[in-house]
Amino acid sequence: MRRAGAIACLVALVSGCAVSSPWIAPEFLTQRTREEIPASDATLILVGDVGAPRLDAPDPVLTAVRDAAALAPDRTLVVFLGDNVYPHGLPAPGAPDRAHAEQVLRVQADAALAAGARAVFVPGNHDYAGDGWAGMQRARAFLESLDPGVLALPGDGCPGPQVLDVGAKLRLVALDSQWWLQDGDKPRDPTSSCPHDSEAEVRTALERAAAEAAGRRVVVVAHHPLATHGPHGGFFTWDQHLFPLREAHPWLWVPLPVLGSLYPLARRLGITDQDLSAGRYEHYARAVRVAFAAHPVDVYAAGHEHTLQILEYPGTNLQVVSGSGSPTKLKPVGRGKDTLAVAPGAGFVRLDILPDRRARISMHTVANGHVSEVVSSWLGP
């Protein structure tokens, strides 16, 4: 009995309660807007980690994204926030799974193109997973071959930042956050031809992109979030401690009390570079935070975490985590003092920039063929 109690206490100490329904901070709710808004100057649909879409039938998230983009296609960009092909990016030509991976990328691009909108893809760690930077370059070249309306940013496989001005009121800034975490070949000083190929140059260029925006709203997009209350941020539920093998195979309901907590604890201690607790990841987040301190931006948007979150973050109006584009890969999510809105389930986040420079953020979930707007709110000045 004592041993069982000790186990329960340990699990309670190192785990938390997952959000089971949408939660909105009171101060964020007071800014809520449901009224009709004028036509936008530019619209971003932010959706990440869509690398395992349905191919045998219309994918529910991509269908919702297409329908949202079709409302104002000439002013809309659909931004895919990395991990665009699971599990190992786009294989080399001739590989057995090449055709499948091509189709995975094609259906994502088609969600934007079929609506008449443009698509922007930024790379994630899984897009590097096959052959490192060379594999990511393969995917970039394939995407760019699909249609002039498909952009793989940053261009040329460089770390960025790459600036794309949209309409008269929006500046989109794309970063390759995996470049900071990646071992092996990648463009870096002194051997690359990229305009920014050292960490210091990337940070300085990011500051300059915000400083020279000339009144435009600045949205930075990358794969890795700077804060999160999902597993990549150290959040694990009690059942993840008790049944850790389900992380690899969801059907493996094998209880491993105490021993099972070693995996979440190791994740919190930075065993993988893909978690915020890891040294390289912390270094990346610190560099971006320093850039934002020098020249604040409106939104930093990322995927990586298979959740939907809107968070407060220094140097921004808010941070978006929109990595729930694949309904089969969703993860539990909690909330913290910085949480403005969070919702379980699949979906996307939308940002509308109006001609008068006002900006409206909204979170949308997709379930059983139904799209729900969880919350909408005006951004600060």
RODO-2510 file (C-alpha; in nm, 4 decimals, decimal comma):
residues 381
     n   res          X          Y          Z
     1     m     0,0000     0,0000     0,0000
     2     r     0,2845     0,2413     0,0871
     3     r     0,4546     0,1642    -0,2408
     4     a     0,1345     0,2332    -0,4352
     5     g     0,0945     0,5613    -0,2498
     6     a     0,4510     0,6614    -0,3263
     7     i     0,3964     0,5849    -0,6928
     8     a     0,0786     0,7919    -0,6972
     9     c     0,2587     1,0840    -0,5336
    10     l     0,5448     1,0639    -0,7808
    11     v     0,3083     1,0629    -1,0758
    12     a     0,1112     1,3543    -0,9308
    13     l     0,4271     1,5566    -0,8818
    14     v     0,5623     1,5121    -1,2325
    15     s     0,2396     1,5092    -1,4322
    16     g    -0,0536     1,7391    -1,4806
    17     c    -0,4139     1,7589    -1,5897
    18     a    -0,4658     1,7827    -1,9627
    19     v    -0,7108     2,0344    -2,1021
    20     s    -1,0211     1,8388    -2,2048
    21     s    -1,2201     2,1322    -2,3454
    22     p    -1,1292     2,4788    -2,4758
    23     w    -1,0039     2,7202    -2,2122
    24     i    -0,9777     3,0975    -2,2585
    25     a    -0,8152     3,3418    -2,0178
    26     p    -1,0628     3,6006    -1,8864
    27     e    -0,8540     3,8944    -2,0118
    28     f    -0,8384     3,7390    -2,3587
    29     l    -1,2110     3,6674    -2,3563
    30     t    -1,2925     4,0326    -2,2869
    31     q    -1,1277     4,1256    -2,6180
    32     r    -1,3376     3,8680    -2,8010
    33     t    -1,4984     3,9685    -3,1273
    34     r    -1,7809     3,7923    -3,3012
    35     e    -1,8918     4,0808    -3,5196
    36     e    -1,8526     4,0798    -3,8933
    37     i    -1,5215     4,2295    -3,9935
    38     p    -1,4449     4,4194    -4,3138
    39     a    -1,2556     4,2491    -4,5935
    40     s    -0,9006     4,1802    -4,4835
    41     d    -0,5906     4,3251    -4,6424
    42     a    -0,4184     3,9899    -4,5789
    43     t    -0,5150     3,6616    -4,4126
    44     l    -0,2896     3,3886    -4,2764
    45     i    -0,4128     3,0368    -4,2059
    46     l    -0,1564     2,8788    -3,9740
    47     v    -0,1515     2,4997    -3,9602
    48     g     0,1365     2,2710    -3,8693
    49     d     0,2446     1,9090    -3,8609
    50     v     0,0074     1,7979    -4,1354
    51     g     0,2553     1,5320    -4,2494
    52     a     0,0124     1,2403    -4,2051
    53     p    -0,3075     1,3506    -4,3811
    54     r    -0,5800     1,1164    -4,4976
    55     l    -0,5200     1,0109    -4,8567
    56     d    -0,8050     0,7623    -4,9000
    57     a    -1,0728     1,0273    -4,8429
    58     p    -1,0913     1,4057    -4,8006
    59     d    -0,8799     1,5038    -4,5009
    60     p    -1,0974     1,6919    -4,2468
    61     v    -0,8391     1,9529    -4,1474
    62     l    -0,7275     2,0215    -4,5034
    63     t    -1,0899     2,0463    -4,6137
    64     a    -1,1507     2,3059    -4,3412
    65     v    -0,8353     2,4921    -4,4411
    66     r    -0,9443     2,4948    -4,8061
    67     d    -1,2885     2,6274    -4,7167
    68     a    -1,1399     2,9005    -4,4973
    69     a    -0,8930     3,0034    -4,7690
    70     a    -1,1721     3,0169    -5,0288
    71     l    -1,3407     3,3075    -4,8465
    72     a    -1,0800     3,5550    -4,9748
    73     p    -0,8286     3,3521    -5,1799
    74     d    -0,6551     3,6457    -5,3466
    75     r    -0,5571     3,7815    -5,0030
    76     t    -0,4866     3,4517    -4,8229
    77     l    -0,1707     3,2560    -4,7489
    78     v    -0,1933     2,9067    -4,6016
    79     v     0,1225     2,8591    -4,3942
    80     f     0,2264     2,5002    -4,3226
    81     l     0,4456     2,5163    -4,0134
    82     g     0,6773     2,2204    -4,0737
    83     d     0,6820     1,8424    -4,0337
    84     n     0,5188     1,8324    -4,3723
    85     v     0,5936     1,4605    -4,4317
    86     y     0,6083     1,1975    -4,1564
    87     p     0,8212     1,0284    -4,0489
    88     h     1,1340     1,0938    -4,2599
    89     g     1,0543     1,3725    -4,5014
    90     l     1,0586     1,3226    -4,8786
    91     p     1,2613     1,0130    -4,9784
    92     a     1,4973     1,0096    -5,2748
    93     p     1,3541     0,9354    -5,6225
    94     g     1,3069     0,5628    -5,6690
    95     a     1,2554     0,4898    -5,2999
    96     p     0,9564     0,2617    -5,2279
    97     d     0,7718     0,5280    -5,0289
    98     r     0,8539     0,8207    -5,2568
    99     a     0,5148     0,8236    -5,4333
   100     h     0,3303     0,8217    -5,1004
   101     a     0,5376     1,1113    -4,9648
   102     e     0,4834     1,3119    -5,2830
   103     q     0,1091     1,2655    -5,2432
   104     v     0,1270     1,3807    -4,8805
   105     l     0,2873     1,7084    -4,9911
   106     r     0,0602     1,7446    -5,2910
   107     v    -0,2666     1,7220    -5,0954
   108     q    -0,1446     1,9911    -4,8573
   109     a    -0,0519     2,2262    -5,1386
   110     d    -0,3828     2,1499    -5,3104
   111     a    -0,5767     2,2642    -5,0032
   112     a    -0,4529     2,6167    -5,0766
   113     l    -0,4357     2,5989    -5,4547
   114     a    -0,7857     2,4536    -5,4946
   115     a    -0,9180     2,7564    -5,3079
   116     g    -0,7191     2,9953    -5,5255
   117     a    -0,4839     3,0887    -5,2395
   118     r    -0,1073     3,0540    -5,2045
   119     a     0,0751     2,8042    -4,9836
   120     v     0,3908     2,8627    -4,7802
   121     f     0,5842     2,5678    -4,6355
   122     v     0,8514     2,6034    -4,3668
   123     p     1,0645     2,2991    -4,2758
   124     g     1,0428     2,0991    -3,9549
   125     n     1,2642     1,8405    -3,7910
   126     h     1,0862     1,5495    -3,9620
   127     d     1,1496     1,7116    -4,2997
   128     y     1,5203     1,6775    -4,2176
   129     a     1,4875     1,3282    -4,0727
   130     g     1,5602     1,1254    -4,3864
   131     d     1,8876     1,2663    -4,5196
   132     g     1,9372     1,5773    -4,3105
   133     w     1,9630     1,9079    -4,4907
   134     a     1,9844     1,7324    -4,8301
   135     g     1,6510     1,5623    -4,7640
   136     m     1,4916     1,8920    -4,6670
   137     q     1,6270     2,0401    -4,9914
   138     r     1,4618     1,7590    -5,1866
   139     a     1,1258     1,8467    -5,0367
   140     r     1,1792     2,2171    -5,1041
   141     a     1,2577     2,1535    -5,4715
   142     f     0,9558     1,9249    -5,5103
   143     l     0,7191     2,1767    -5,3523
   144     e     0,8468     2,4584    -5,5703
   145     s     0,7925     2,2421    -5,8804
   146     l     0,4202     2,1994    -5,8071
   147     d     0,2908     2,5470    -5,8820
   148     p     0,4075     2,9105    -5,8747
   149     g     0,1630     2,9590    -5,5881
   150     v     0,3621     2,7222    -5,3643
   151     l     0,6551     2,8741    -5,1751
   152     a     0,9084     2,6839    -4,9654
   153     l     1,0628     2,9352    -4,7258
   154     p     1,3283     3,0272    -4,6389
   155     g     1,4451     2,9943    -4,9990
   156     d     1,7496     2,8025    -5,1219
   157     g     1,7602     2,5927    -4,8044
   158     c     1,8989     2,8879    -4,6073
   159     p     1,8193     2,9457    -4,2372
   160     g     1,6475     3,2775    -4,3062
   161     p     1,5008     3,5030    -4,2085
   162     q     1,3263     3,5544    -4,5409
   163     v     1,0816     3,8401    -4,5711
   164     l     0,7586     3,8203    -4,7693
   165     d     0,5415     4,1323    -4,7683
   166     v     0,1744     4,0488    -4,8213
   167     g    -0,0722     4,3205    -4,9124
   168     a    -0,0023     4,6615    -4,7651
   169     k    -0,0202     4,5745    -4,3933
   170     l     0,1548     4,2405    -4,3329
   171     r     0,5178     4,1325    -4,3251
   172     l     0,5714     3,7556    -4,3054
   173     v     0,9167     3,6490    -4,1836
   174     a     1,0148     3,2834    -4,2300
   175     l     1,2809     3,1035    -4,0233
   176     d     1,4223     2,7515    -4,0464
   177     s     1,4375     2,6745    -3,6748
   178     q     1,5690     2,3198    -3,7338
   179     w     1,8856     2,4751    -3,8810
   180     w     1,9769     2,5740    -3,5250
   181     l     1,9329     2,2191    -3,3936
   182     q     2,0665     2,0199    -3,6885
   183     d     2,3888     1,8203    -3,6845
   184     g     2,5834     1,7542    -4,0051
   185     d     2,5671     1,9411    -4,3338
   186     k     2,3817     2,2703    -4,3468
   187     p     2,4574     2,6133    -4,4910
   188     r     2,6828     2,8009    -4,2519
   189     d     2,9705     3,0422    -4,2559
   190     p     3,2197     3,0323    -4,4218
   191     t     3,1171     2,7733    -4,6817
   192     s     2,7629     2,8784    -4,7784
   193     s     2,6262     3,1381    -5,0165
   194     c     2,3260     3,2217    -4,7964
   195     p     2,2855     3,5902    -4,7077
   196     h     2,2722     3,4960    -4,3371
   197     d     2,4597     3,1814    -4,2398
   198     s     2,5713     3,2269    -3,8802
   199     e     2,3617     3,2505    -3,5677
   200     a     2,4621     3,6114    -3,5097
   201     e     2,3734     3,7064    -3,8668
   202     v     2,0345     3,5354    -3,8462
   203     r     1,9520     3,7131    -3,5210
   204     t     2,0610     4,0530    -3,6561
   205     a     1,8642     4,0008    -3,9766
   206     l     1,5556     3,9072    -3,7736
   207     e     1,5853     4,2317    -3,5784
   208     r     1,6235     4,4253    -3,9045
   209     a     1,3209     4,2564    -4,0640
   210     a     1,1045     4,3818    -3,7773
   211     a     1,2683     4,7235    -3,7545
   212     e     1,2184     4,7959    -4,1254
   213     a     0,8573     4,6778    -4,1488
   214     a     0,7376     5,0363    -4,2042
   215     g     0,4064     5,0038    -4,0209
   216     r     0,3244     4,6515    -4,1347
   217     r     0,2183     4,3874    -3,8838
   218     v     0,5106     4,1455    -3,8416
   219     v     0,4436     3,7700    -3,8170
   220     v     0,7384     3,5340    -3,7740
   221     v     0,6777     3,1718    -3,8752
   222     a     0,8971     2,8729    -3,7883
   223     h     0,8544     2,5134    -3,6805
   224     h     0,9689     2,5209    -3,3162
   225     p     0,7707     2,7166    -3,0547
   226     l     0,9430     2,9349    -2,7971
   227     a     0,7057     2,8223    -2,5197
   228     t     0,4551     2,5391    -2,4938
   229     h     0,2552     2,3401    -2,2419
   230     g     0,2706     2,0115    -2,4311
   231     p     0,5270     1,7278    -2,4156
   232     h     0,7969     1,9348    -2,5880
   233     g     0,7622     2,1783    -2,2974
   234     g     0,7746     1,9050    -2,0314
   235     f     0,4003     1,8469    -1,9838
   236     f     0,2992     1,4825    -1,9415
   237     t    -0,0220     1,3331    -1,8060
   238     w    -0,0423     1,0536    -1,5488
   239     d    -0,1283     0,7950    -1,8143
   240     q     0,1838     0,8894    -2,0106
   241     h     0,3827     0,8022    -1,6977
   242     l     0,1970     0,4778    -1,6409
   243     f     0,1775     0,3618    -2,0063
   244     p     0,4921     0,5093    -2,1688
   245     l     0,5049     0,2526    -2,4513
   246     r     0,1979     0,4150    -2,6040
   247     e     0,4252     0,6996    -2,7181
   248     a     0,5679     0,4563    -2,9726
   249     h     0,2600     0,2392    -3,0312
   250     p    -0,0807     0,3694    -2,9109
   251     w    -0,2130     0,0152    -2,8676
   252     l     0,0585    -0,0845    -2,6151
   253     w    -0,1382    -0,0489    -2,2901
   254     v     0,1396    -0,2054    -2,0791
   255     p     0,1543    -0,0486    -1,7297
   256     l     0,5054     0,0398    -1,6141
   257     p     0,4621     0,2242    -1,2813
   258     v     0,7668     0,4215    -1,1636
   259     l     0,9789     0,2871    -1,4479
   260     g     0,7425     0,4555    -1,6912
   261     s     0,8162     0,7949    -1,5356
   262     l     1,1794     0,7748    -1,6428
   263     y     1,0875     0,8695    -1,9983
   264     p     0,8952     1,1903    -1,9121
   265     l     1,1644     1,2862    -1,6622
   266     a     1,4371     1,2308    -1,9212
   267     r     1,2419     1,4512    -2,1633
   268     r     1,2256     1,7248    -1,9009
   269     l     1,6018     1,7000    -1,8565
   270     g     1,6706     1,7586    -2,2259
   271     i     1,7408     1,4085    -2,3546
   272     t     1,6303     1,5158    -2,7035
   273     d     1,7205     1,8343    -2,8882
   274     q     1,3566     1,8625    -2,9937
   275     d     1,2432     1,9627    -2,6425
   276     l     1,2620     2,3122    -2,4955
   277     s     1,4735     2,1815    -2,2070
   278     a     1,7601     2,0864    -2,4396
   279     g     2,0621     2,3124    -2,4646
   280     r     2,0451     2,3738    -2,8385
   281     y     1,6735     2,4450    -2,8277
   282     e     1,7196     2,6849    -2,5357
   283     h     1,9951     2,8569    -2,7344
   284     y     1,7623     2,9053    -3,0326
   285     a     1,4790     3,0378    -2,8158
   286     r     1,7170     3,2750    -2,6381
   287     a     1,8479     3,4163    -2,9681
   288     v     1,4960     3,4831    -3,0968
   289     r     1,3946     3,6334    -2,7630
   290     v     1,6918     3,8727    -2,7794
   291     a     1,5884     3,9769    -3,1309
   292     f     1,2310     4,0390    -3,0172
   293     a     1,3539     4,2424    -2,7200
   294     a     1,5362     4,4718    -2,9616
   295     h     1,2455     4,4962    -3,2077
   296     p     0,9121     4,3443    -3,0977
   297     v     0,6890     4,1609    -3,3451
   298     d     0,3164     4,0960    -3,3501
   299     v     0,3050     3,7165    -3,3678
   300     y     0,5484     3,4275    -3,3531
   301     a     0,3749     3,1181    -3,4971
   302     a     0,5030     2,7611    -3,4843
   303     g     0,3947     2,3984    -3,4964
   304     h     0,6031     2,1054    -3,3582
   305     e     0,3753     2,0585    -3,0598
   306     h     0,0629     1,8723    -3,1750
   307     t    -0,1707     2,1107    -2,9967
   308     l    -0,3526     2,4442    -3,0344
   309     q    -0,2303     2,7192    -2,8013
   310     i    -0,2212     3,0998    -2,7915
   311     l     0,0312     3,2239    -2,5367
   312     e     0,1730     3,5467    -2,4048
   313     y     0,5409     3,5802    -2,4919
   314     p     0,7945     3,8618    -2,4344
   315     g     0,8560     4,0832    -2,7362
   316     t     0,5335     3,9765    -2,9108
   317     n     0,1623     4,0467    -2,8944
   318     l     0,1296     3,6696    -2,8653
   319     q     0,2745     3,3347    -2,9649
   320     v     0,0724     3,0798    -3,1627
   321     v     0,1267     2,7036    -3,1397
   322     s    -0,0702     2,5431    -3,4219
   323     g     0,0634     2,1919    -3,4707
   324     s    -0,2563     1,9854    -3,4681
   325     g    -0,2947     1,9450    -3,8421
   326     s    -0,2874     1,5624    -3,8244
   327     p    -0,5778     1,4309    -3,6130
   328     t    -0,4011     1,0968    -3,5603
   329     k    -0,1002     1,2604    -3,3950
   330     l    -0,2594     1,4839    -3,1328
   331     k    -0,0949     1,5173    -2,7907
   332     p    -0,2246     1,6193    -2,4469
   333     v    -0,1844     1,9845    -2,3579
   334     g    -0,1998     2,1751    -2,0312
   335     r    -0,2009     2,5450    -1,9543
   336     g     0,0131     2,7904    -1,7618
   337     k     0,0110     3,1505    -1,6452
   338     d     0,1011     3,2606    -1,9982
   339     t    -0,1910     3,0757    -2,1629
   340     l    -0,4450     3,2984    -2,3351
   341     a    -0,6362     3,0216    -2,5131
   342     v    -0,5940     2,6468    -2,5551
   343     a    -0,8061     2,3762    -2,7134
   344     p    -0,7699     2,0006    -2,7480
   345     g    -0,8171     1,8452    -3,0881
   346     a    -0,7255     1,9110    -3,4486
   347     g    -0,7497     2,2491    -3,6148
   348     f    -0,5759     2,5702    -3,7155
   349     v    -0,5316     2,9359    -3,6250
   350     r    -0,6308     3,2248    -3,8491
   351     l    -0,4966     3,5808    -3,8523
   352     d    -0,6749     3,8593    -4,0421
   353     i    -0,4992     4,1904    -4,0993
   354     l    -0,7489     4,4660    -4,1853
   355     p    -0,6878     4,7667    -4,4124
   356     d    -0,6794     4,9934    -4,1051
   357     r    -0,4030     4,7682    -3,9590
   358     r    -0,6246     4,6105    -3,6942
   359     a    -0,5507     4,2403    -3,6527
   360     r    -0,7910     3,9641    -3,5519
   361     i    -0,6681     3,6244    -3,4273
   362     s    -0,9002     3,3233    -3,4132
   363     m    -0,8599     2,9573    -3,3152
   364     h    -1,0594     2,6876    -3,4950
   365     t    -1,1105     2,3196    -3,4137
   366     v    -1,2172     2,0495    -3,6572
   367     a    -1,4153     1,7447    -3,5401
   368     n    -1,6633     1,5136    -3,7129
   369     g    -1,6660     1,7323    -4,0206
   370     h    -1,7608     2,0404    -3,8183
   371     v    -1,5441     2,3515    -3,7797
   372     s    -1,5811     2,5544    -3,4598
   373     e    -1,4331     2,8953    -3,3855
   374     v    -1,3115     2,8544    -3,0271
   375     v    -1,2186     3,2184    -2,9751
   376     s    -1,1452     3,5341    -3,1673
   377     s    -0,9719     3,8406    -3,0312
   378     w    -0,8168     4,1667    -3,1429
   379     l    -0,4402     4,1966    -3,1183
   380     g    -0,2834     4,4904    -2,9402
   381     p    -0,1525     4,7939    -3,1274
***
